[in-house]
Amino acid sequence: MSVSVDSRFLSPADVANILRALGMDTCLRRLTAALERDFLRWGEFDKSARTASHSPVGVIELMPVADAEHYAFKYVNGHPQNPAQGLPTVMAFGVLSRVATGAPELVSELTLTTALRTAAVSALAARALARPDSRSMAVIGNGAQAEFQILAFAHLLGIREFRLYDVDRAATGKTLSNLADSGFEFVACRSAREAVTGADIVTTATADKTNATILTGDMIEPGMHINAIGGDCPGKTELAADVLARASVFVEYEPQTRIEGELQQMPADFRVTELWRVLAGEAEGRRRADEVTVFDSVGFALEDFSALRFLRDAAAELGLGQPLALVPDMLDPKDLFGLIGADASAAAATAAAVSRDLQGRLARVS
């Protein structure tokens, strides 16, 4: 008996069509809701820190996670010099499989999707940690993540003023051009210090694989929420240690953040809180209006699990994606060798005829 595996493939064009068809606001809201639901069932997931292969020029990582029904992983790289070669700094794809059989259900691009889910997680954390009256945001690093961060904070938190800074002025120009019709207020700044002055929320999203110092303690104002998303591998940070020392720090998955995040600068006993505990009401988030909070976000596999299931459902609604013959379709699942023949169906028919002949011989003998 042949049982085909119904795998689907979503290309970058498919994901872009999902975003266009549903609208960025709807996609961000649906993905954020899916993320929150999954964070709230944190204990149901088989979790581990991602496996990373580092080189002098970048990193390639695998990020697995599973619940009782689905297993997911993401393949992702980070190579800051890639744009000079015409390639994105980050490229990714992911797989969603059924735990019961191991059969792959979805294979999808995750380059565009990673930017969307990172923005959704940032906004989800800020809803729990930033001051409710926050209205202005500094975005330091105006590369591939910038527009997604801006749209998430605008749609989900009501931020309308954005102060932009990048060492590459063309990157700031790109962001201003892409969002020219958004109706938001933008201020192009000449330095990181100018950008953060008076900002309620600060997002740092720089790409260099180095221990950079984008923010120092003297730049931080009371009540600020810092969304640090650029430091995401060993040897790559954005905040000075004194910023963390004066703040309440929140993370996704502590064992991973200790290795990769801003937290790698701090002693092993430096206290942090995992975000899921705040969302579940098990731990306090912001306690005072003048408290400084930091979301030390490195990206975690659970977020890609949520994103892959969101893509699966949205693609089904819109009729997007292509069938993917990733698993052999065999009449006899034990006859893998039969696929090697030039005509697999003929080989299967021959095998069936041989089986019938053998059964006939055995019947006559008996």
N, C-alpha and C positions, 0 to 999 in steps of 0.2 A: 504493500500500500504506500503510495506517495503522498507526503504531506509537505506542501510548499511553505516556506517561511516568508511572511509578508513584511519585508523590510522596505523602508522608505528613505529616500535621500533628499535633503534640503540643501540647495546651493546658496551661495551668498545672494544671488538674485531672488531666490525663493523667500529668504528671510527679509530682504528689502521690500518685497511685495507684501509680506505680512504687515510690516510696519506702515507701509503706505495704505493698505486696505483698511486696517483697523484704526490707524492714527497713532501717533506717538503717545498721546495722553492715555488712550485706552490700553495700549501695550504696557506702558509703565505701571499703570494701576493694576492690571491683571497680573503682571509678573511680580509686583511688590506683594500683592495678596497671596500669591503662591509661595513666595519666599517666606512670608510670615507664618503661613500654615506649616511649612516644613520646619522652620526654626522651632515652632512650638511643639513639635514631636521629635525633638532632638535625640531623645533616648532610644528611638526606634531605628536609628541609623548605625550601620557598621562604618566607623570613621577611621581615617588615618591621615597623617601629614602626607603631602604629595612627595613623589619620588623625583628628584631633580638631577640632571646631568649638566654640570657647569663647565664652561670653557672660558678662555680669556675674553671672548667677545660677546658672550651671552649665556643663555640657559635654555634647556629643553626639559619640560616637566610632564609627568603623568599624574592625574588627579582622580582617584577612584572613591566611590561611595556607594552604599546600597541600603535599601530597606528590605522588607520581606517580599516585596513584589518586583522591584526593579533594581538593576545594577547600572551604574553610569560611570563613565570616565571621560575626562577631557585630555587631549594632547595639546600643549601650548608651549610656545617659545617666547623669549624676550631677548631681542638683539637690537640695542639702541642705535647701532650704525646702519641698520637695514635701509632706512629711507634714502641714503646716499646711493644704494644699489637698486632703488625703485621698488623695494619691498616694505611692507608694514613692519613696524617694530614688533608687534604681537600678531601671531597667526595661530589659529586654533581650529580644531574640529572635535566632535564628541560622539559618543555612542550611548544609546539607551537600550538595554536588553532585559528580557524577562528572566527573573530568577528561577522560575519553575523549570525552564528548559535551557536557558542560556542563549536562546535565539535572539539575535539583534532585531529590535523593533524600529529603531531610527538611527540613521547616521546623518549628522548635520554639521554644516559650517558653524563655528563658534567665534570667529573673529569679530564680526559685527555684533553677534549676540553677547559676547563678553563685555563689550562696551555698554550695552543696554543693561545687562544684569548687574554690572559694577555700579552703574548709576542708580539702579533700583535699590541695591543694598545700602548704598550711601544715604539715600533719602530715607529708607526704613530706619537706619540707625539714628539719623538726625531727628526724625520725628520723636524718638525716645530720649534723645540726649541734648539737643539744642534748645535754647530758650524759645518758648512758644511765640514770642513777639519778634522773632528774627525776621529781618526784611532785606538785609544786604549780605552779599557773599563775594569773597575774593576767590578767584580761580587762578592758581599759579601753576603754569604748565598748560599751554593751550593747544596741545596736540590732539591725537585721535580721541581722547576721552572727553575733551572739554565740552563739546556741544551736548553730549548725552548727560553729563553732570548738570549742566545749566538747565536743560529741559526737565530733568527729574526734580530738581529743587524748585523750579518754577511751578510745575504742575502739581507736585505732591506737598510742598510746604508753603507755596505762595510767595516765594522770593521773586522780587522784580528788579532789583539793582545788582548788577554784576560788575566787579572790578577785576580786570584781566591783566595778567602779566606773563610774559615769556621772554627768555633771553633771545629767542628768535622772533623778531617783530613780525615776520611774515606769518607765523603761526597765529598770532593775535589777529592779524588782518583776515586770515582764513576764517577764524571763528566769527568775527564781526560780519563778514560777508555771508556766511551760511545762515546766520540768525538775524539778518538785516530786517526781515519782515515780522519778527516775533513780537514786537511791541514792548520788549524789555528795555530797561535803561542800562547802557554799557558805559564803562569808563576804562579807557586804555591807559594803563599806568606805566611809569618808567622804571619801577623797581618793585621787588616783593614787599618791601617795607611800606611803600606808598599804597600798594594794593590792599594790604591787611589793615591799614589805619582806618578805624571806624567800622570795620566789617564785623557782622555778627557771627558768620560762619566762614571758615577758610578751608578750601580744598586744595591740597597739594597733589599734583599729578605729573611729576617730572619723570623722565625716562632714563637718564644716565645711570649706568650700573656703577655707582660710586657712593661713598659715605659723604653725601652732600649735606650742606647746612642751609636749607631754604628758610627755615624759621628759627629764630633764637628767642630766648626767654624774654628779652626786653621788647620784643615785637608783639607779645601776647597781651591782650587786654582782658580785664575781668569779664566773665560771662561768655567768652568766646567758645565756640565749638569748632574743633579742628578735625577735618575729614582727611586723614593721611592715607592716600591710596597708591602712591608711587613707589614706596619702599616695599618690595615684595620678593626679595631674595637675599641670601647672606651677602654682606658687604655693600648693600644698597639701602641707604636711609635718606630722610629728608629733614628730620627735626633734630635740633640740638637736644642733648640729654636733659638740659635744664627745663625744656618745655614739658617733657614727660614728668619730671620730678614735681612740678607744681600743679599737675593736672590729675583728674580722675580718668584712667585709661580703660578702654573697652576694646575687646578683640572678638574675632570670630571663633577660632579654635586655638586655644592657648598653646598646645604643644607645637603647632606649626608656626605661630607668630613669634614664639621665643627664638626660633631659628632664623626667620625671614623678615620680620617686621621691624618697626622702630624699636620694639622691645629688645632686640638683640644687643642694644647698647646698655641695657640695664642689668643690675644684679639678679640672680635667680630668684631671690625672695621678693622682688618688686611686685607689688600687688596689682592685679588686673581683674576685670570681670568679663566673662563671656556674654556676648550680646543676647543670646537666647534666654539667659536667666533674667535679664531686664524685661524682655518681651513677655515672658511667662509670669512676671510678678514675683520672681524668687529673689531678686536683687534690686537695689535702688539704682536708678539712672542719675539724672541731674537732681541734686538735692537743694541747691541754692541758685538764685539768679546770677550771682557773681562767680559761680564755680566755673573753672575751665575744664572742658571735657575733650577727650581725644578718642576718635575711633581709628585705631591702628589696623587698617584693613589691608590684608594681603591677598584676598580672594580664597575661597574655600570650595571644595568639591560639591558640597551640599547645594551651593548656589547654582552650579551648573546643572545639577540634577533637577532643580526646580525649573531652570530655563529650558532644558530639553523637553520636559513634559509640557511646558507652556507652548513650545514650538510644535510639538506633536499635535496637540489639541487644536491650535490655531490653524495649522496646515490642513487638518482634516476638515475644519469648518469651511475653509476657503478653497478646498480642492487643489492644493499646491503640493509640490514634491513629485518625485519620480520613483517608480518601482526600482529596487536595487537587488540584483541577483547576487547576493553576497554569500549565500549558503547553497550548496549543490542541491538540486531537485532530483531525487533518485527514486525509481520504482521500488528498489530494495535498499533501505538505508544502510545495510551492511555491505553493499557491493560498491564501495568507493572506486575500486579499480575499473569498474565498468564505464566510468566517465571518460576514461582515457581514449576509448575507441572513437573513430572519426564520426560515427553516428551512434550517439548514446542510446537512442530509442531502439535502433536495430540490435544493439548489444543487449539491451534489456529484454527484447523479444526473444533473442537467441537463448538467453539465460532461462527465460520462462519455458521455452520449448524443451531445453535440456532437462529442466526440473520435472516437466510432465513425463518425459521419456523415462527418467529415472524412477519416478513413482510407478509407471506402468510395469517396468522391469521388476520392481520389488513386489508389486501385486501378483505377478505371474509366478515369482519364486515362492511366495507364501501360499 
